[in-house]
C-alpha cells in the first residue's frame, strides 16, 4: 500500500471541509481532502441552503458575529468561486423572513430580536407587520393568520449543491489534492498523523477533522467519543410554481428552480433516515397556513438527512485534547459559515496553537495600553492541568484582571486556599486572600477576582465573591447570597461581565465586587446561559436586601 505525504490533510469534503481547503490553498501548503463517496454524504446534500443570521444564535453571541461576517463575505466568495470553477452559483442576498401566525408569537419574536441586538451590539433586522411583509413579497397570497414576520437584511439563500460543486471544481485548480475515498482510520504516526483509506495511506503534520458525524470515530485515538449527535431533518418538495419568492422564508423556501422546500424539523432519531409521513404532516399543515396556495399543489417527494449537532449546541472549533496539530470542526451552520471558514479559520489551523495567537494579542493590547482581563476557567476535557499551567503562565504576566473560581488556581497553578472545603460549605477568607497575593506575586495582576461557591446541595448554594486590589493589598468581599439554582450555566460568565462593566463604569472596588456577584447571582435564577437582567435590576440587588436573599 502506497503512502502519500502532505502538509495538511482534511478528512471530510462537505461544504465545511471544502471551504477550509479552499481557504488553506492560498497559504503555500500541500493540502489533501479525503472525502467519502458521494452517496455517503449527508448534511451538505440535504439542506435548503439558507445563509441565515437570525433566530438561532442568542446563546452564542460570538458565533453569531461570525455568521454576520460570513454573510458579508459571501458576495466576494461566490464571485471568486464562479470565476475559478466555471460553475454558476445561484444566490440571493435579499434578506430573510420568519413569518409569525399570532400576535403572541409576534411579540415573542420581537423580544428575541431585541435581546439579540443587545448581545451583539448591532443587528440589522426588526419585526415587520403584514402590510410591510406584503410589500416585500407581493406575489405571495399570505394566509389570513400571518400577522407579520421577523426580517433580517443580512440573510440570504444559496443553492447548496451548486456551492458544493463549485468548491470541488475549484480545489484542484488552486492546488488542492481532492480525493473521494473511504477513510478507515486515523492514528498518530512518526510525529504526525497517518490516515488509512481504501486507496492507501496518507501522512501529514497537521490534520483537520471535518467529517461531520464520522468525527466521533476518528477522534478515538485521543478521546472515547466526540459529543455530537445526528439531528434528523425531514423535507417536503412541492411541484414547480412561478418564481414569486426571491426572499427566503424560513420553513417554506422556494428554490431557484421554482420548487418549494418545506422543512424545519429537528429530531434526535439516531441514524434513521427514512421519512416518517406522520412526523412531517404538521410541517405541511403549517406551510399551508403560511401560504395557502401550497395546498393546491402536488407533493413531488420527501427525504430526510442528518445534520451534525453538538450535544451542548455549541459549535466545535477546537484542538483535539493532547494533539495541538489536530483541529476539530463541527459547526451546525456549514452553509452560513462557509465564507467565514475560507477567510478566518486557515490562520488558526496553520498558526500553531491558539495560545500563541492569544499571546500575540495580549502583547499588542498591552503595547496600546489596554486593560486585559482573563478568566482561568479550566476545563479538563480540553487540556491537561500541566498544559494549562504552561500556557497560562505565559499569558498571565500581561493580564491586569485575573478572574478565577475556588478551583481554577489550584488546577492551573497548584495554588489553593488552605482550610477550605467547598463541598462542606466551609470557606476560609484568609486562604483566598493568600491565593490572590500569590497570583499577584507570581504574575503581577493588578486585580484578582474570585468567585466563592459553597455547596449546600445540588440545587442550593451560597454564592459570594472577593476582589483583591494589589496596589492597596486589600481584599473586598461581597454579600453572601443563598441561591436556589434554576440554571448555573453562565454563572461565571455573568460574574465576569458584571466585573468588567462595573470597572469600566468607574465603580470603586467594593461596588465592583458587589455588582459582579449580584449579576451572577441573578443569572442562577434564569434558564439557559444568557443573563436576561438589566443594569438597574443588578444594581438594586447589589445595593439592598441585607439578608442576601435573591428577589426577582
HELIX and SHEET records of a PDB file:
HELIX    1   1 UNK A   15  UNK A   24  1                                  10    
HELIX    2   2 UNK A   25  UNK A   27  5                                   3    
HELIX    3   3 UNK A   38  UNK A   40  5                                   3    
HELIX    4   4 UNK A   43  UNK A   45  5                                   3    
HELIX    5   5 UNK A   61  UNK A   85  1                                  25    
HELIX    6   6 UNK A  103  UNK A  120  1                                  18    
HELIX    7   7 UNK A  130  UNK A  136  1                                   7    
HELIX    8   8 UNK A  160  UNK A  173  1                                  14    
HELIX    9   9 UNK A  212  UNK A  214  5                                   3    
HELIX   10  10 UNK A  215  UNK A  218  1                                   4    
HELIX   11  11 UNK A  277  UNK A  290  1                                  14    
HELIX   12  12 UNK A  292  UNK A  296  5                                   5    
HELIX   13  13 UNK A  334  UNK A  350  1                                  17    
HELIX   14  14 UNK A  354  UNK A  367  1                                  14    
HELIX   15  15 UNK A  385  UNK A  395  1                                  11    
HELIX   16  16 UNK A  396  UNK A  398  5                                   3    
HELIX   17  17 UNK A  408  UNK A  413  1                                   6    
HELIX   18  18 UNK A  429  UNK A  443  1                                  15    
HELIX   19  19 UNK A  470  UNK A  472  5                                   3    
HELIX   20  20 UNK A  491  UNK A  504  1                                  14    
HELIX   21  21 UNK A  509  UNK A  523  1                                  15    
HELIX   22  22 UNK A  535  UNK A  543  1                                   9    
SHEET    1   A 6 UNK A 177  UNK A 180  0                                        
SHEET    2   A 6 UNK A  31  UNK A  35  1                                        
SHEET    3   A 6 UNK A   3  UNK A  11  1                                        
SHEET    4   A 6 UNK A 200  UNK A 209  1                                        
SHEET    5   A 6 UNK A 192  UNK A 197 -1                                        
SHEET    6   A 6 UNK A 183  UNK A 189 -1                                        
SHEET    1   B 6 UNK A 177  UNK A 180  0                                        
SHEET    2   B 6 UNK A  31  UNK A  35  1                                        
SHEET    3   B 6 UNK A   3  UNK A  11  1                                        
SHEET    4   B 6 UNK A 200  UNK A 209  1                                        
SHEET    5   B 6 UNK A 323  UNK A 330  1                                        
SHEET    6   B 6 UNK A 316  UNK A 320 -1                                        
SHEET    1   C 3 UNK A  50  UNK A  51  0                                        
SHEET    2   C 3 UNK A 156  UNK A 158 -1                                        
SHEET    3   C 3 UNK A  91  UNK A  92 -1                                        
SHEET    1   D 4 UNK A 125  UNK A 129  0                                        
SHEET    2   D 4 UNK A 148  UNK A 152 -1                                        
SHEET    3   D 4 UNK A  96  UNK A 100 -1                                        
SHEET    4   D 4 UNK A 248  UNK A 249  1                                        
SHEET    1   E 4 UNK A 252  UNK A 254  0                                        
SHEET    2   E 4 UNK A 260  UNK A 262 -1                                        
SHEET    3   E 4 UNK A 228  UNK A 238 -1                                        
SHEET    4   E 4 UNK A 267  UNK A 268 -1                                        
SHEET    1   F 4 UNK A 252  UNK A 254  0                                        
SHEET    2   F 4 UNK A 260  UNK A 262 -1                                        
SHEET    3   F 4 UNK A 228  UNK A 238 -1                                        
SHEET    4   F 4 UNK A 299  UNK A 310 -1                                        
SHEET    1   G 5 UNK A 373  UNK A 375  0                                        
SHEET    2   G 5 UNK A 401  UNK A 404  1                                        
SHEET    3   G 5 UNK A 447  UNK A 455  1                                        
SHEET    4   G 5 UNK A 460  UNK A 469 -1                                        
SHEET    5   G 5 UNK A 474  UNK A 477 -1                                        
SHEET    1   H 5 UNK A 373  UNK A 375  0                                        
SHEET    2   H 5 UNK A 401  UNK A 404  1                                        
SHEET    3   H 5 UNK A 447  UNK A 455  1                                        
SHEET    4   H 5 UNK A 460  UNK A 469 -1                                        
SHEET    5   H 5 UNK A 481  UNK A 484 -1                                        
END                                                                             
